[in-house]
Amino acid sequence: MKTSAYAKSLEALEARVRVELELMNHPSTPWVPARQHASGAPVYDVAIIGGGQSGLSILFALGLENVTNIVALDRNPAGREGPWMTYARMNLLRTNKNVTGPALGFPSLTPRAWYTAKHSPESWDALERFSRLEWQEYLDWYRRVLDLPVQNETEAGPLEPEHPDKADSLIRIPLKATGPSGQTGVIYAREVVLANGLEGCGKWHIPEVISGNLPSDRYVQANTEFDFDALRAKRVTVVGANASGFDAAAVALENGASRVDLLVRRPEIPKINAHRPLDTNTWHRHFADLDSATRWRLMVHIMRNNQPPPQDTFDRARNLPGFRMHEDFAIQTIRLEDDGIAIRSAKGDTLQADFVIAATGFICDFKLRVETSAIAQHIALWRDRYAPPAETDWEPMGTYPWLEGGFAFQEKEPGAAPWLHHIYCYSLGTKPSLGLTGGSASSIRFAVPRLIQDVSRQLFLDDEAHHTTALHGHDGIDLTL
Ligand SMILES: Cc1cc2nc3c(=O)[nH]c(=O)nc-3n(C[C@H](O)[C@H](O)[C@H](O)COP(=O)(O)OP(=O)(O)OC[C@H]3O[C@@H](n4cnc5c(N)ncnc54)[C@H](O)[C@@H]3O)c2cc1C
């Protein structure tokens, strides 16, 4: 495109957004009949738990479908949803800068349109990848320009059905204020989407060998907000060779840690990103079309081999004095001794540290989350539905939810929770069932339309009688003589 064709300011871009929305605004009639609750509590057609990039995209997509009685709830303050301004520490996103993210087919809403309008086409050409700070700024702009209904500082859960024996039960959502602008009380929703983050099917993990042997002031999970000033002059050990581990190592050293030892359990740090092939139309669109055995086999391969940190993340840590990486260091014991924490590997290598950062991923367990704690026992998991052959057995993946082509949870025991399909899983828990769908910037374009199709279909079918009666009874006159 000629550089002169780009919007030259954010005001100009926002005017274009308004024009594009107007051009695409047909049909434009809200179609979901309103429901009341006897208590007077609000009843939403769709409530979304999480106001990060997923929650925002889903709100926008529902609006485009004229489903307008909607809300997203986020426990964090506005502008601090998700990892970017809270616990993420990388300078640049891993994602390719050309990602269309939450634009959902609207050119003026793309990250590129925003960046180019804010800076210039030349700055875009010079950009390597988005910084996490500018990515959050872009998301804030997207939310503002689309006027999306997010209720911040409000924690949602535990979810429960209002009528546990009814398939069309409303879902009850207790709210708790986590800040001055938060909301309390109870709301109801016909459909609930859990867009509650990468770890939304469980929690960030700290291995027992660490949590069971150290006092809690001697360790932290890497994906936690934490004051790195506290590590000044300290010896830090980072456990785990993922991107968060390298970021934590770099920030610890940048904040004055005397040394950082980063432990890699594998014989060598992975150099190939097994997830990379997933970021293509092939796999975004069609992973879910494969049979269970193939999906299981492929996803075990991908998740076991995982991904190395991005090159710049690795270099940032490696180039700092005091950084050491130890491959083939599987922790066997950790002990608090007089002169600090003694760490011993299975091979007999030893290290001393003052503080441990666990960059050790997350576990999938719906019981551990406030949203799903009261319904976890009803959610079908892979281990309930699929028995892998011994050579591809991998216990952690059996804990992921079993989804059937869409995002709605499936009942563990058919008939025991007939309302469960009104709750949709849009976290990384979708991975073995649907591929790289819930969450990441590059999958939004593929995943959100799929989710919206499911949600809209459910809203329609539950009101089938209303819609068919209205259609039969339609008596508007098109022709007068
Ligand atoms: C260190 C790090 C780096 C990453 N880098 C990239 C990257 O480069 N590219 C990429 O595409 N992805 C990256 N990811 C993955 C990233 O988390 C997701 O792509 C993105 O944040 C997903 O958006 P989301 O809206 O699904 O979840 P989030 O952004 O995590 O938002 C979820 C929101 O849900 C809220 N929430 C959760 N539970 C509740 C509750 N009960 N009540 C109310 N609110 C709740 C949280 O407060 C949070 O704001 C990275 C993740 C991490 C941890």
The ligand as a Tripos MOL2 file, in Angstrom:
@<TRIPOS>MOLECULE
LIG
   53    58     1     0     0
SMALL
NO_CHARGES

@<TRIPOS>ATOM
      1 C1          5.1750  -14.1300   29.7530 C.3       1 LIG1
      2 C2          4.1540  -14.3420   28.6850 C.ar      1 LIG1
      3 C3          4.4100  -13.9290   27.3860 C.ar      1 LIG1
      4 C4          3.4710  -14.1340   26.3860 C.ar      1 LIG1
      5 N1          3.7340  -13.7050   25.1110 N.ar      1 LIG1
      6 C5          2.8070  -13.8720   24.1530 C.ar      1 LIG1
      7 C6          2.9940  -13.3780   22.8350 C.ar      1 LIG1
      8 O1          4.0370  -12.8480   22.4840 O.2       1 LIG1
      9 N2          1.9990  -13.5350   21.9350 N.ar      1 LIG1
     10 C7          0.8170  -14.1230   22.2600 C.ar      1 LIG1
     11 O2         -0.0650  -14.2080   21.4140 O.2       1 LIG1
     12 N3          0.6130  -14.6120   23.4940 N.ar      1 LIG1
     13 C8          1.5650  -14.5040   24.4380 C.ar      1 LIG1
     14 N4          1.3390  -14.9880   25.6870 N.ar      1 LIG1
     15 C9          0.1320  -15.6930   25.9650 C.3       1 LIG1
     16 C10        -0.8220  -14.6300   26.4730 C.3       1 LIG1
     17 O3         -1.0920  -14.8650   27.8080 O.3       1 LIG1
     18 C11        -2.0400  -14.6190   25.6660 C.3       1 LIG1
     19 O4         -1.8740  -14.5770   24.2780 O.3       1 LIG1
     20 C12        -2.9670  -13.4640   26.0200 C.3       1 LIG1
     21 O5         -2.6890  -12.8020   27.2050 O.3       1 LIG1
     22 C13        -4.2520  -14.1900   26.0760 C.3       1 LIG1
     23 O6         -5.2330  -13.2740   26.2410 O.3       1 LIG1
     24 P1         -6.4940  -13.6760   27.1100 P.3       1 LIG1
     25 O7         -7.4040  -12.5150   27.0240 O.co2     1 LIG1
     26 O8         -6.9850  -14.9980   26.6700 O.co2     1 LIG1
     27 O9         -5.9260  -13.8750   28.5760 O.3       1 LIG1
     28 P2         -5.2830  -12.8010   29.5260 P.3       1 LIG1
     29 O10        -4.6560  -11.7300   28.7450 O.co2     1 LIG1
     30 O11        -4.4320  -13.5230   30.4880 O.co2     1 LIG1
     31 O12        -6.5310  -12.1840   30.2820 O.3       1 LIG1
     32 C14        -7.3020  -12.9650   31.1530 C.3       1 LIG1
     33 C15        -7.9570  -12.0450   32.1250 C.3       1 LIG1
     34 O13        -8.8900  -12.7900   32.8770 O.3       1 LIG1
     35 C16        -8.9680  -12.2250   34.1510 C.3       1 LIG1
     36 N5         -9.5560  -13.2170   35.0580 N.ar      1 LIG1
     37 C17        -9.1840  -14.4920   35.2450 C.ar      1 LIG1
     38 N6         -9.9880  -15.1030   36.1170 N.ar      1 LIG1
     39 C18       -10.9020  -14.1840   36.4960 C.ar      1 LIG1
     40 C19       -12.0150  -14.1990   37.3820 C.ar      1 LIG1
     41 N7        -12.3610  -15.2870   38.0700 N.pl3     1 LIG1
     42 N8        -12.7300  -13.0830   37.5150 N.ar      1 LIG1
     43 C20       -12.4170  -11.9610   36.8430 C.ar      1 LIG1
     44 N9        -11.3720  -11.8910   35.9950 N.ar      1 LIG1
     45 C21       -10.6260  -12.9850   35.8260 C.ar      1 LIG1
     46 C22        -7.5560  -11.8620   34.4910 C.3       1 LIG1
     47 O14        -7.5130  -10.8190   35.4440 O.3       1 LIG1
     48 C23        -7.0090  -11.4330   33.1330 C.3       1 LIG1
     49 O15        -6.9910  -10.0320   32.9810 O.3       1 LIG1
     50 C24         2.2710  -14.7730   26.6910 C.ar      1 LIG1
     51 C25         2.0190  -15.1990   28.0030 C.ar      1 LIG1
     52 C26         2.9500  -14.9790   28.9880 C.ar      1 LIG1
     53 C27         2.6530  -15.4510   30.3600 C.3       1 LIG1
@<TRIPOS>BOND
     1     1     2 1
     2     2     3 ar
     3     2    52 ar
     4     3     4 ar
     5     4     5 ar
     6     4    50 ar
     7     5     6 ar
     8     6     7 ar
     9     6    13 1
    10     7     8 2
    11     7     9 ar
    12     9    10 ar
    13    10    11 2
    14    10    12 ar
    15    12    13 ar
    16    13    14 ar
    17    14    15 1
    18    14    50 ar
    19    15    16 1
    20    16    17 1
    21    16    18 1
    22    18    19 1
    23    18    20 1
    24    20    21 1
    25    20    22 1
    26    22    23 1
    27    23    24 1
    28    24    25 2
    29    24    26 1
    30    24    27 1
    31    27    28 1
    32    28    29 2
    33    28    30 1
    34    28    31 1
    35    31    32 1
    36    32    33 1
    37    33    34 1
    38    33    48 1
    39    34    35 1
    40    35    36 1
    41    35    46 1
    42    36    37 ar
    43    36    45 ar
    44    37    38 ar
    45    38    39 ar
    46    39    40 ar
    47    39    45 ar
    48    40    41 1
    49    40    42 ar
    50    42    43 ar
    51    43    44 ar
    52    44    45 ar
    53    46    47 1
    54    46    48 1
    55    48    49 1
    56    50    51 ar
    57    51    52 ar
    58    52    53 1
@<TRIPOS>SUBSTRUCTURE
     1 LIG1         1 GROUP 0 **** ****
